[in-house]
Structures are given as structure tokens and as C-alpha cells.
Amino acid sequence: MSLKSFHIVFVAFTFLMSLFFVMWSFVWSVDASAMTRAIGWCGVAGLLLVPIYAVYFWKKSANMIL
């Protein structure tokens, strides 16, 4: 597996982990503490920022010669 392929898989995994954090924090969590909500909001930030970075990396990596 090339470094580019690994990076794309890692970005996809990061998106899925952010989705898990949001679901765990706001839907499945029994304890509604401030830390649980903070983790959920970090997950929301990940859900918003990771796709932007993924598009940026995809376009940048299309120009790379490996």
C-alpha cells in the first residue's frame, strides 16, 4: 500500500471516528457531562473539517508523481 493510499484510508477512518464521537456523545451517552459534550463538539468539528481536507488532499495528490 502506498503512502498516498494509506493517507486516504486514514482520513476516511478519521471521519468515521468523528461520526462515532458525535453519535456516542449526543445519542448513546447516558452521562451528559461537560466533557462528553466537548468530545461531541470536537466530533462535529471533525465532521466538518475532515471532508474539506480530504478534497484538498485528493486534488493535491492528483498532481503528485510517485
PQR file with spaces between the fields and no chain letter, atoms N, CA, C, O and H, PARSE charges and radii, in Angstrom:
ATOM       1  N    MET     1       0.853   -1.167    0.000 -0.4000 1.5000
ATOM       2  CA   MET     1       0.000    0.000    0.000 -0.0000 2.0000
ATOM       3  C    MET     1       0.902    1.234    0.000  0.5500 1.7000
ATOM       4  O    MET     1       1.825    1.337    0.808 -0.5500 1.4000
ATOM       5  N    SER     2       0.634    2.147   -0.893 -0.4000 1.5000
ATOM       6  CA   SER     2       1.445    3.353   -0.976 -0.0000 2.0000
ATOM       7  C    SER     2       1.088    4.318    0.153  0.5500 1.7000
ATOM       8  O    SER     2       0.062    4.174    0.817 -0.5500 1.4000
ATOM       9  H    SER     2      -0.115    2.063   -1.549  0.4000 1.0000
ATOM      10  N    LEU     3       1.942    5.280    0.347 -0.4000 1.5000
ATOM      11  CA   LEU     3       1.708    6.280    1.377 -0.0000 2.0000
ATOM      12  C    LEU     3       0.448    7.096    1.065  0.5500 1.7000
ATOM      13  O    LEU     3      -0.295    7.464    1.974 -0.5500 1.4000
ATOM      14  H    LEU     3       2.776    5.397   -0.192  0.4000 1.0000
ATOM      15  N    LYS     4       0.214    7.374   -0.207 -0.4000 1.5000
ATOM      16  CA   LYS     4      -0.979    8.109   -0.622 -0.0000 2.0000
ATOM      17  C    LYS     4      -2.246    7.315   -0.288  0.5500 1.7000
ATOM      18  O    LYS     4      -3.212    7.875    0.230 -0.5500 1.4000
ATOM      19  H    LYS     4       0.818    7.075   -0.945  0.4000 1.0000
ATOM      20  N    SER     5      -2.240    6.028   -0.582 -0.4000 1.5000
ATOM      21  CA   SER     5      -3.403    5.183   -0.283 -0.0000 2.0000
ATOM      22  C    SER     5      -3.634    5.086    1.217  0.5500 1.7000
ATOM      23  O    SER     5      -4.770    5.155    1.686 -0.5500 1.4000
ATOM      24  H    SER     5      -1.455    5.574   -1.003  0.4000 1.0000
ATOM      25  N    PHE     6      -2.543    4.925    1.970 -0.4000 1.5000
ATOM      26  CA   PHE     6      -2.665    4.861    3.421 -0.0000 2.0000
ATOM      27  C    PHE     6      -3.255    6.159    3.966  0.5500 1.7000
ATOM      28  O    PHE     6      -4.088    6.130    4.871 -0.5500 1.4000
ATOM      29  H    PHE     6      -1.619    4.869    1.590  0.4000 1.0000
ATOM      30  N    HIS     7      -2.833    7.279    3.427 -0.4000 1.5000
ATOM      31  CA   HIS     7      -3.331    8.569    3.889 -0.0000 2.0000
ATOM      32  C    HIS     7      -4.828    8.704    3.623  0.5500 1.7000
ATOM      33  O    HIS     7      -5.561    9.210    4.473 -0.5500 1.4000
ATOM      34  H    HIS     7      -2.156    7.303    2.692  0.4000 1.0000
ATOM      35  N    ILE     8      -5.283    8.266    2.476 -0.4000 1.5000
ATOM      36  CA   ILE     8      -6.713    8.330    2.146 -0.0000 2.0000
ATOM      37  C    ILE     8      -7.513    7.437    3.094  0.5500 1.7000
ATOM      38  O    ILE     8      -8.584    7.831    3.556 -0.5500 1.4000
ATOM      39  H    ILE     8      -4.687    7.855    1.785  0.4000 1.0000
ATOM      40  N    VAL     9      -7.005    6.247    3.385 -0.4000 1.5000
ATOM      41  CA   VAL     9      -7.674    5.345    4.335 -0.0000 2.0000
ATOM      42  C    VAL     9      -7.702    5.974    5.721  0.5500 1.7000
ATOM      43  O    VAL     9      -8.716    5.903    6.416 -0.5500 1.4000
ATOM      44  H    VAL     9      -6.135    5.928    3.010  0.4000 1.0000
ATOM      45  N    PHE    10      -6.588    6.593    6.129 -0.4000 1.5000
ATOM      46  CA   PHE    10      -6.520    7.226    7.443 -0.0000 2.0000
ATOM      47  C    PHE    10      -7.510    8.388    7.550  0.5500 1.7000
ATOM      48  O    PHE    10      -8.138    8.558    8.595 -0.5500 1.4000
ATOM      49  H    PHE    10      -5.764    6.651    5.565  0.4000 1.0000
ATOM      50  N    VAL    11      -7.661    9.176    6.508 -0.4000 1.5000
ATOM      51  CA   VAL    11      -8.621   10.286    6.510 -0.0000 2.0000
ATOM      52  C    VAL    11     -10.045    9.739    6.609  0.5500 1.7000
ATOM      53  O    VAL    11     -10.869   10.294    7.337 -0.5500 1.4000
ATOM      54  H    VAL    11      -7.151    9.038    5.659  0.4000 1.0000
ATOM      55  N    ALA    12     -10.342    8.666    5.890 -0.4000 1.5000
ATOM      56  CA   ALA    12     -11.675    8.054    5.973 -0.0000 2.0000
ATOM      57  C    ALA    12     -11.935    7.517    7.375  0.5500 1.7000
ATOM      58  O    ALA    12     -13.040    7.659    7.899 -0.5500 1.4000
ATOM      59  H    ALA    12      -9.674    8.215    5.299  0.4000 1.0000
ATOM      60  N    PHE    13     -10.923    6.900    7.988 -0.4000 1.5000
ATOM      61  CA   PHE    13     -11.055    6.395    9.352 -0.0000 2.0000
ATOM      62  C    PHE    13     -11.288    7.545   10.331  0.5500 1.7000
ATOM      63  O    PHE    13     -12.086    7.417   11.259 -0.5500 1.4000
ATOM      64  H    PHE    13     -10.025    6.785    7.562  0.4000 1.0000
ATOM      65  N    THR    14     -10.604    8.655   10.131 -0.4000 1.5000
ATOM      66  CA   THR    14     -10.784    9.824   10.991 -0.0000 2.0000
ATOM      67  C    THR    14     -12.207   10.358   10.892  0.5500 1.7000
ATOM      68  O    THR    14     -12.794   10.746   11.901 -0.5500 1.4000
ATOM      69  H    THR    14      -9.955    8.760    9.377  0.4000 1.0000
ATOM      70  N    PHE    15     -12.764   10.380    9.686 -0.4000 1.5000
ATOM      71  CA   PHE    15     -14.147   10.826    9.509 -0.0000 2.0000
ATOM      72  C    PHE    15     -15.103    9.895   10.254  0.5500 1.7000
ATOM      73  O    PHE    15     -16.020   10.357   10.932 -0.5500 1.4000
ATOM      74  H    PHE    15     -12.286   10.065    8.866  0.4000 1.0000
ATOM      75  N    LEU    16     -14.890    8.593   10.129 -0.4000 1.5000
ATOM      76  CA   LEU    16     -15.772    7.636   10.808 -0.0000 2.0000
ATOM      77  C    LEU    16     -15.648    7.734   12.326  0.5500 1.7000
ATOM      78  O    LEU    16     -16.643    7.588   13.037 -0.5500 1.4000
ATOM      79  H    LEU    16     -14.144    8.217    9.578  0.4000 1.0000
ATOM      80  N    MET    17     -14.441    7.978   12.827 -0.4000 1.5000
ATOM      81  CA   MET    17     -14.269    8.150   14.277 -0.0000 2.0000
ATOM      82  C    MET    17     -14.962    9.421   14.755  0.5500 1.7000
ATOM      83  O    MET    17     -15.544    9.434   15.840 -0.5500 1.4000
ATOM      84  H    MET    17     -13.633    8.096   12.249  0.4000 1.0000
ATOM      85  N    SER    18     -14.908   10.485   13.965 -0.4000 1.5000
ATOM      86  CA   SER    18     -15.620   11.710   14.327 -0.0000 2.0000
ATOM      87  C    SER    18     -17.118   11.460   14.379  0.5500 1.7000
ATOM      88  O    SER    18     -17.802   11.945   15.281 -0.5500 1.4000
ATOM      89  H    SER    18     -14.435   10.474   13.084  0.4000 1.0000
ATOM      90  N    LEU    19     -17.627   10.706   13.417 -0.4000 1.5000
ATOM      91  CA   LEU    19     -19.046   10.350   13.416 -0.0000 2.0000
ATOM      92  C    LEU    19     -19.394    9.529   14.658  0.5500 1.7000
ATOM      93  O    LEU    19     -20.435    9.750   15.278 -0.5500 1.4000
ATOM      94  H    LEU    19     -17.072   10.312   12.685  0.4000 1.0000
ATOM      95  N    PHE    20     -18.533    8.592   15.016 -0.4000 1.5000
ATOM      96  CA   PHE    20     -18.758    7.796   16.227 -0.0000 2.0000
ATOM      97  C    PHE    20     -18.782    8.684   17.466  0.5500 1.7000
ATOM      98  O    PHE    20     -19.639    8.503   18.331 -0.5500 1.4000
ATOM      99  H    PHE    20     -17.688    8.412   14.513  0.4000 1.0000
ATOM     100  N    PHE    21     -17.845    9.653   17.571 -0.4000 1.5000
ATOM     101  CA   PHE    21     -17.818   10.543   18.731 -0.0000 2.0000
ATOM     102  C    PHE    21     -19.109   11.350   18.841  0.5500 1.7000
ATOM     103  O    PHE    21     -19.634   11.534   19.939 -0.5500 1.4000
ATOM     104  H    PHE    21     -17.149    9.800   16.868  0.4000 1.0000
ATOM     105  N    VAL    22     -19.617   11.828   17.717 -0.4000 1.5000
ATOM     106  CA   VAL    22     -20.860   12.602   17.734 -0.0000 2.0000
ATOM     107  C    VAL    22     -22.023   11.721   18.185  0.5500 1.7000
ATOM     108  O    VAL    22     -22.807   12.111   19.049 -0.5500 1.4000
ATOM     109  H    VAL    22     -19.191   11.678   16.825  0.4000 1.0000
ATOM     110  N    MET    23     -22.127   10.542   17.598 -0.4000 1.5000
ATOM     111  CA   MET    23     -23.227    9.641   17.963 -0.0000 2.0000
ATOM     112  C    MET    23     -23.127    9.224   19.424  0.5500 1.7000
ATOM     113  O    MET    23     -24.134    9.189   20.131 -0.5500 1.4000
ATOM     114  H    MET    23     -21.490   10.225   16.896  0.4000 1.0000
ATOM     115  N    TRP    24     -21.925    8.909   19.877 -0.4000 1.5000
ATOM     116  CA   TRP    24     -21.750    8.487   21.265 -0.0000 2.0000
ATOM     117  C    TRP    24     -22.090    9.622   22.215  0.5500 1.7000
ATOM     118  O    TRP    24     -22.766    9.409   23.222 -0.5500 1.4000
ATOM     119  H    TRP    24     -21.106    8.938   19.303  0.4000 1.0000
ATOM     120  N    SER    25     -21.635   10.812   21.908 -0.4000 1.5000
ATOM     121  CA   SER    25     -21.815   11.926   22.825 -0.0000 2.0000
ATOM     122  C    SER    25     -23.258   12.415   22.901  0.5500 1.7000
ATOM     123  O    SER    25     -23.777   12.662   23.990 -0.5500 1.4000
ATOM     124  H    SER    25     -21.086   10.985   21.090  0.4000 1.0000
ATOM     125  N    PHE    26     -23.903   12.554   21.748 -0.4000 1.5000
ATOM     126  CA   PHE    26     -25.216   13.181   21.739 -0.0000 2.0000
ATOM     127  C    PHE    26     -26.375   12.190   21.713  0.5500 1.7000
ATOM     128  O    PHE    26     -27.506   12.572   22.012 -0.5500 1.4000
ATOM     129  H    PHE    26     -23.481   12.353   20.864  0.4000 1.0000
ATOM     130  N    VAL    27     -26.128   10.929   21.364 -0.4000 1.5000
ATOM     131  CA   VAL    27     -27.230    9.974   21.234 -0.0000 2.0000
ATOM     132  C    VAL    27     -27.116    8.850   22.259  0.5500 1.7000
ATOM     133  O    VAL    27     -28.073    8.575   22.982 -0.5500 1.4000
ATOM     134  H    VAL    27     -25.209   10.618   21.121  0.4000 1.0000
ATOM     135  N    TRP    28     -25.958    8.199   22.329 -0.4000 1.5000
ATOM     136  CA   TRP    28     -25.842    6.981   23.126 -0.0000 2.0000
ATOM     137  C    TRP    28     -25.362    7.192   24.554  0.5500 1.7000
ATOM     138  O    TRP    28     -25.481    6.281   25.374 -0.5500 1.4000
ATOM     139  H    TRP    28     -25.180    8.423   21.742  0.4000 1.0000
ATOM     140  N    SER    29     -24.831    8.346   24.875 -0.4000 1.5000
ATOM     141  CA   SER    29     -24.247    8.565   26.194 -0.0000 2.0000
ATOM     142  C    SER    29     -25.322    8.687   27.261  0.5500 1.7000
ATOM     143  O    SER    29     -26.309    9.404   27.097 -0.5500 1.4000
ATOM     144  H    SER    29     -24.734    9.086   24.209  0.4000 1.0000
ATOM     145  N    VAL    30     -25.108    7.975   28.350 -0.4000 1.5000
ATOM     146  CA   VAL    30     -26.011    8.067   29.495 -0.0000 2.0000
ATOM     147  C    VAL    30     -25.632    9.268   30.346  0.5500 1.7000
ATOM     148  O    VAL    30     -26.500    9.943   30.900 -0.5500 1.4000
ATOM     149  H    VAL    30     -24.306    7.392   28.483  0.4000 1.0000
ATOM     150  N    ASP    31     -24.330    9.534   30.450 -0.4000 1.5000
ATOM     151  CA   ASP    31     -23.806   10.638   31.239 -0.0000 2.0000
ATOM     152  C    ASP    31     -23.703   11.886   30.357  0.5500 1.7000
ATOM     153  O    ASP    31     -22.975   11.881   29.364 -0.5500 1.4000
ATOM     154  H    ASP    31     -23.626    8.985   30.000  0.4000 1.0000
ATOM     155  N    ALA    32     -24.411   12.933   30.704 -0.4000 1.5000
ATOM     156  CA   ALA    32     -24.400   14.155   29.904 -0.0000 2.0000
ATOM     157  C    ALA    32     -23.502   15.207   30.562  0.5500 1.7000
ATOM     158  O    ALA    32     -23.945   16.318   30.853 -0.5500 1.4000
ATOM     159  H    ALA    32     -25.002   12.937   31.510  0.4000 1.0000
ATOM     160  N    SER    33     -22.248   14.848   30.791 -0.4000 1.5000
ATOM     161  CA   SER    33     -21.331   15.783   31.431 -0.0000 2.0000
ATOM     162  C    SER    33     -20.768   16.770   30.412  0.5500 1.7000
ATOM     163  O    SER    33     -20.970   16.632   29.205 -0.5500 1.4000
ATOM     164  H    SER    33     -21.888   13.945   30.554  0.4000 1.0000
ATOM     165  N    ALA    34     -20.067   17.754   30.925 -0.4000 1.5000
ATOM     166  CA   ALA    34     -19.458   18.766   30.050 -0.0000 2.0000
ATOM     167  C    ALA    34     -18.374   18.146   29.166  0.5500 1.7000
ATOM     168  O    ALA    34     -18.218   18.543   28.011 -0.5500 1.4000
ATOM     169  H    ALA    34     -19.902   17.866   31.905  0.4000 1.0000
ATOM     170  N    MET    35     -17.630   17.182   29.693 -0.4000 1.5000
ATOM     171  CA   MET    35     -16.577   16.533   28.904 -0.0000 2.0000
ATOM     172  C    MET    35     -17.178   15.707   27.773  0.5500 1.7000
ATOM     173  O    MET    35     -16.631   15.679   26.670 -0.5500 1.4000
ATOM     174  H    MET    35     -17.756   16.859   30.631  0.4000 1.0000
ATOM     175  N    THR    36     -18.285   15.044   28.032 -0.4000 1.5000
ATOM     176  CA   THR    36     -18.953   14.264   26.994 -0.0000 2.0000
ATOM     177  C    THR    36     -19.418   15.184   25.862  0.5500 1.7000
ATOM     178  O    THR    36     -19.256   14.860   24.685 -0.5500 1.4000
ATOM     179  H    THR    36     -18.729   15.068   28.927  0.4000 1.0000
ATOM     180  N    ARG    37     -19.982   16.303   26.214 -0.4000 1.5000
ATOM     181  CA   ARG    37     -20.427   17.265   25.196 -0.0000 2.0000
ATOM     182  C    ARG    37     -19.240   17.869   24.451  0.5500 1.7000
ATOM     183  O    ARG    37     -19.330   18.105   23.246 -0.5500 1.4000
ATOM     184  H    ARG    37     -20.114   16.566   27.170  0.4000 1.0000
ATOM     185  N    ALA    38     -18.133   18.124   25.143 -0.4000 1.5000
ATOM     186  CA   ALA    38     -16.945   18.674   24.483 -0.0000 2.0000
ATOM     187  C    ALA    38     -16.404   17.689   23.447  0.5500 1.7000
ATOM     188  O    ALA    38     -16.007   18.087   22.352 -0.5500 1.4000
ATOM     189  H    ALA    38     -18.060   17.932   26.122  0.4000 1.0000
ATOM     190  N    ILE    39     -16.391   16.417   23.795 -0.4000 1.5000
ATOM     191  CA   ILE    39     -15.951   15.394   22.840 -0.0000 2.0000
ATOM     192  C    ILE    39     -16.902   15.360   21.644  0.5500 1.7000
ATOM     193  O    ILE    39     -16.461   15.206   20.506 -0.5500 1.4000
ATOM     194  H    ILE    39     -16.713   16.093   24.685  0.4000 1.0000
ATOM     195  N    GLY    40     -18.183   15.502   21.894 -0.4000 1.5000
ATOM     196  CA   GLY    40     -19.156   15.537   20.808 -0.0000 2.0000
ATOM     197  C    GLY    40     -18.943   16.719   19.883  0.5500 1.7000
ATOM     198  O    GLY    40     -19.039   16.576   18.664 -0.5500 1.4000
ATOM     199  H    GLY    40     -18.541   15.627   22.819  0.4000 1.0000
ATOM     200  N    TRP    41     -18.654   17.889   20.445 -0.4000 1.5000
ATOM     201  CA   TRP    41     -18.426   19.063   19.606 -0.0000 2.0000
ATOM     202  C    TRP    41     -17.110   18.956   18.839  0.5500 1.7000
ATOM     203  O    TRP    41     -17.003   19.474   17.727 -0.5500 1.4000
ATOM     204  H    TRP    41     -18.576   18.005   21.436  0.4000 1.0000
ATOM     205  N    CYS    42     -16.117   18.296   19.410 -0.4000 1.5000
ATOM     206  CA   CYS    42     -14.884   18.021   18.649 -0.0000 2.0000
ATOM     207  C    CYS    42     -15.193   17.083   17.484  0.5500 1.7000
ATOM     208  O    CYS    42     -14.619   17.221   16.404 -0.5500 1.4000
ATOM     209  H    CYS    42     -16.204   17.875   20.313  0.4000 1.0000
ATOM     210  N    GLY    43     -16.086   16.143   17.700 -0.4000 1.5000
ATOM     211  CA   GLY    43     -16.515   15.263   16.622 -0.0000 2.0000
ATOM     212  C    GLY    43     -17.232   16.017   15.522  0.5500 1.7000
ATOM     213  O    GLY    43     -17.040   15.730   14.340 -0.5500 1.4000
ATOM     214  H    GLY    43     -16.552   16.031   18.577  0.4000 1.0000
ATOM     215  N    VAL    44     -18.061   16.984   15.901 -0.4000 1.5000
ATOM     216  CA   VAL    44     -18.749   17.813   14.911 -0.0000 2.0000
ATOM     217  C    VAL    44     -17.728   18.602   14.092  0.5500 1.7000
ATOM     218  O    VAL    44     -17.855   18.720   12.873 -0.5500 1.4000
ATOM     219  H    VAL    44     -18.218   17.217   16.861  0.4000 1.0000
ATOM     220  N    ALA    45     -16.723   19.138   14.768 -0.4000 1.5000
ATOM     221  CA   ALA    45     -15.661   19.864   14.054 -0.0000 2.0000
ATOM     222  C    ALA    45     -14.953   18.933   13.077  0.5500 1.7000
ATOM     223  O    ALA    45     -14.629   19.333   11.959 -0.5500 1.4000
ATOM     224  H    ALA    45     -16.619   19.042   15.758  0.4000 1.0000
ATOM     225  N    GLY    46     -14.714   17.701   13.494 -0.4000 1.5000
ATOM     226  CA   GLY    46     -14.091   16.727   12.606 -0.0000 2.0000
ATOM     227  C    GLY    46     -14.963   16.412   11.403  0.5500 1.7000
ATOM     228  O    GLY    46     -14.465   16.284   10.284 -0.5500 1.4000
ATOM     229  H    GLY    46     -14.978   17.376   14.402  0.4000 1.0000
ATOM     230  N    LEU    47     -16.264   16.285   11.632 -0.4000 1.5000
ATOM     231  CA   LEU    47     -17.181   16.002   10.520 -0.0000 2.0000
ATOM     232  C    LEU    47     -17.226   17.146    9.515  0.5500 1.7000
ATOM     233  O    LEU    47     -17.508   16.930    8.337 -0.5500 1.4000
ATOM     234  H    LEU    47     -16.668   16.389   12.541  0.4000 1.0000
ATOM     235  N    LEU    48     -16.951   18.349    9.973 -0.4000 1.5000
ATOM     236  CA   LEU    48     -16.950   19.491    9.065 -0.0000 2.0000
ATOM     237  C    LEU    48     -15.599   19.698    8.380  0.5500 1.7000
ATOM     238  O    LEU    48     -15.552   20.047    7.201 -0.5500 1.4000
ATOM     239  H    LEU    48     -16.721   18.525   10.930  0.4000 1.0000
ATOM     240  N    LEU    49     -14.512   19.488    9.104 -0.4000 1.5000
ATOM     241  CA   LEU    49     -13.184   19.813    8.584 -0.0000 2.0000
ATOM     242  C    LEU    49     -12.520   18.682    7.805  0.5500 1.7000
ATOM     243  O    LEU    49     -11.789   18.947    6.852 -0.5500 1.4000
ATOM     244  H    LEU    49     -14.550   19.205   10.063  0.4000 1.0000
ATOM     245  N    VAL    50     -12.754   17.442    8.182 -0.4000 1.5000
ATOM     246  CA   VAL    50     -12.093   16.315    7.509 -0.0000 2.0000
ATOM     247  C    VAL    50     -12.491   16.212    6.034  0.5500 1.7000
ATOM     248  O    VAL    50     -11.612   15.982    5.202 -0.5500 1.4000
ATOM     249  H    VAL    50     -13.349   17.227    8.957  0.4000 1.0000
ATOM     250  N    PRO    51     -13.754   16.368    5.667 -0.5600 1.5000
ATOM     251  CA   PRO    51     -14.075   16.321    4.225  0.2800 2.0000
ATOM     252  C    PRO    51     -13.412   17.452    3.429  0.5500 1.7000
ATOM     253  O    PRO    51     -13.021   17.255    2.279 -0.5500 1.4000
ATOM     254  N    ILE    52     -13.290   18.624    4.037 -0.4000 1.5000
ATOM     255  CA   ILE    52     -12.608   19.730    3.359 -0.0000 2.0000
ATOM     256  C    ILE    52     -11.150   19.366    3.124  0.5500 1.7000
ATOM     257  O    ILE    52     -10.622   19.575    2.032 -0.5500 1.4000
ATOM     258  H    ILE    52     -13.608   18.783    4.971  0.4000 1.0000
ATOM     259  N    TYR    53     -10.497   18.821    4.151 -0.4000 1.5000
ATOM     260  CA   TYR    53      -9.110   18.396    3.996 -0.0000 2.0000
ATOM     261  C    TYR    53      -8.993   17.259    2.983  0.5500 1.7000
ATOM     262  O    TYR    53      -8.032   17.215    2.215 -0.5500 1.4000
ATOM     263  H    TYR    53     -10.925   18.651    5.038  0.4000 1.0000
ATOM     264  N    ALA    54      -9.951   16.346    2.972 -0.4000 1.5000
ATOM     265  CA   ALA    54      -9.893   15.212    2.041 -0.0000 2.0000
ATOM     266  C    ALA    54      -9.944   15.691    0.591  0.5500 1.7000
ATOM     267  O    ALA    54      -9.207   15.183   -0.254 -0.5500 1.4000
ATOM     268  H    ALA    54     -10.732   16.382    3.596  0.4000 1.0000
ATOM     269  N    VAL    55     -10.802   16.656    0.302 -0.4000 1.5000
ATOM     270  CA   VAL    55     -10.879   17.200   -1.059 -0.0000 2.0000
ATOM     271  C    VAL    55      -9.571   17.907   -1.403  0.5500 1.7000
ATOM     272  O    VAL    55      -9.057   17.768   -2.513 -0.5500 1.4000
ATOM     273  H    VAL    55     -11.400   17.068    0.989  0.4000 1.0000
ATOM     274  N    TYR    56      -9.038   18.663   -0.450 -0.4000 1.5000
ATOM     275  CA   TYR    56      -7.761   19.354   -0.674 -0.0000 2.0000
ATOM     276  C    TYR    56      -6.652   18.344   -0.965  0.5500 1.7000
ATOM     277  O    TYR    56      -5.889   18.524   -1.914 -0.5500 1.4000
ATOM     278  H    TYR    56      -9.456   18.776    0.452  0.4000 1.0000
ATOM     279  N    PHE    57      -6.556   17.299   -0.173 -0.4000 1.5000
ATOM     280  CA   PHE    57      -5.508   16.304   -0.372 -0.0000 2.0000
ATOM     281  C    PHE    57      -5.704   15.554   -1.687  0.5500 1.7000
ATOM     282  O    PHE    57      -4.736   15.277   -2.396 -0.5500 1.4000
ATOM     283  H    PHE    57      -7.176   17.152    0.598  0.4000 1.0000
ATOM     284  N    TRP    58      -6.949   15.226   -2.011 -0.4000 1.5000
ATOM     285  CA   TRP    58      -7.218   14.485   -3.249 -0.0000 2.0000
ATOM     286  C    TRP    58      -6.763   15.280   -4.471  0.5500 1.7000
ATOM     287  O    TRP    58      -6.141   14.739   -5.385 -0.5500 1.4000
ATOM     288  H    TRP    58      -7.735   15.450   -1.435  0.4000 1.0000
ATOM     289  N    LYS    59      -7.089   16.585   -4.469 -0.4000 1.5000
ATOM     290  CA   LYS    59      -6.678   17.432   -5.590 -0.0000 2.0000
ATOM     291  C    LYS    59      -5.156   17.591   -5.632  0.5500 1.7000
ATOM     292  O    LYS    59      -4.555   17.559   -6.705 -0.5500 1.4000
ATOM     293  H    LYS    59      -7.595   17.024   -3.727  0.4000 1.0000
ATOM     294  N    LYS    60      -4.544   17.762   -4.474 -0.4000 1.5000
ATOM     295  CA   LYS    60      -3.100   17.931   -4.405 -0.0000 2.0000
ATOM     296  C    LYS    60      -2.387   16.636   -4.823  0.5500 1.7000
ATOM     297  O    LYS    60      -1.376   16.681   -5.524 -0.5500 1.4000
ATOM     298  H    LYS    60      -5.032   17.788   -3.601  0.4000 1.0000
ATOM     299  N    SER    61      -2.903   15.511   -4.401 -0.4000 1.5000
ATOM     300  CA   SER    61      -2.235   14.240   -4.701 -0.0000 2.0000
ATOM     301  C    SER    61      -2.420   13.826   -6.157  0.5500 1.7000
ATOM     302  O    SER    61      -1.652   13.006   -6.661 -0.5500 1.4000
ATOM     303  H    SER    61      -3.724   15.474   -3.831  0.4000 1.0000
ATOM     304  N    ALA    62      -3.409   14.366   -6.836 -0.4000 1.5000
ATOM     305  CA   ALA    62      -3.599   14.055   -8.249 -0.0000 2.0000
ATOM     306  C    ALA    62      -2.449   14.612   -9.093  0.5500 1.7000
ATOM     307  O    ALA    62      -2.150   14.087  -10.165 -0.5500 1.4000
ATOM     308  H    ALA    62      -4.033   15.032   -6.427  0.4000 1.0000
ATOM     309  N    ASN    63      -1.811   15.668   -8.606 -0.4000 1.5000
ATOM     310  CA   ASN    63      -0.690   16.287   -9.304 -0.0000 2.0000
ATOM     311  C    ASN    63       0.661   15.688   -8.932  0.5500 1.7000
ATOM     312  O    ASN    63       1.674   16.013   -9.552 -0.5500 1.4000
ATOM     313  H    ASN    63      -2.053   16.095   -7.734  0.4000 1.0000
ATOM     314  N    MET    64       0.684   14.814   -7.921 -0.4000 1.5000
ATOM     315  CA   MET    64       1.941   14.217   -7.475 -0.0000 2.0000
ATOM     316  C    MET    64       2.399   13.139   -8.436  0.5500 1.7000
ATOM     317  O    MET    64       1.594   12.393   -8.994 -0.5500 1.4000
ATOM     318  H    MET    64      -0.139   14.550   -7.418  0.4000 1.0000
ATOM     319  N    ILE    65       3.679   13.075   -8.614 -0.4000 1.5000
ATOM     320  CA   ILE    65       4.276   11.998   -9.414 -0.0000 2.0000
ATOM     321  C    ILE    65       4.973   11.062   -8.443  0.5500 1.7000
ATOM     322  O    ILE    65       5.926   11.452   -7.768 -0.5500 1.4000
ATOM     323  H    ILE    65       4.333   13.681   -8.161  0.4000 1.0000
ATOM     324  N    LEU    66       4.497    9.829   -8.373 -0.4000 1.5000
ATOM     325  CA   LEU    66       5.100    8.860   -7.446 -0.0000 2.0000
ATOM     326  C    LEU    66       5.832    7.787   -8.170  0.5500 1.7000
ATOM     327  O    LEU    66       6.397    6.892   -7.542 -0.5500 1.4000
ATOM     328  H    LEU    66       3.722    9.512   -8.921  0.4000 1.0000
